[in-house]
Amino acid sequence: MFSPAFYIESFQNTKKVLTNQIFKDATLNKAAHAYIDAQTKFALMLADNAVELAKYSVESLSKVMFPKNGESAAPYKVEPKQ
């Protein structure tokens, strides 16, 4: 299955190919590629953080909704009323 990184890399590589066609000057082309590389790192970081946050949210919600045997559903201790 394709990951978010695959789509980010594909899009950024397409931008690099277009940059090679537009900027024929080596200095401008190098600067454009450096800018695209910085965008790629930032986009990959955002995607990784979003995936990790989604995993954490689903795991936390599933622990509350479907507790395992002997595991408390609540993140705190509940004392029974006497």
Steps between C-alpha positions, in 0.01 A plus 500: 500500500626848423596718792468879527877520447463338157257769383707781651818374333322455167359852505831654607692308231252630242573852620873435459451379142300814420766713669765343277294602196431855618829606661788443262742704713692261731494737800124559483436132440710403803317755718162374379597140574618597850165670560310193376714276723412715802132478406532122469654463847227719649218315323640162605524619860137617492383171349694294756359706787146466366536122468643469852224718644236292322653176629511635855141624481366170368692297757384723786140490384505125452639449852209698643231346280628141504700436818684171532434267791626650825574834335311807613309681229552836665844666517436554871402273789128482580402400853169314536232670710432341837 
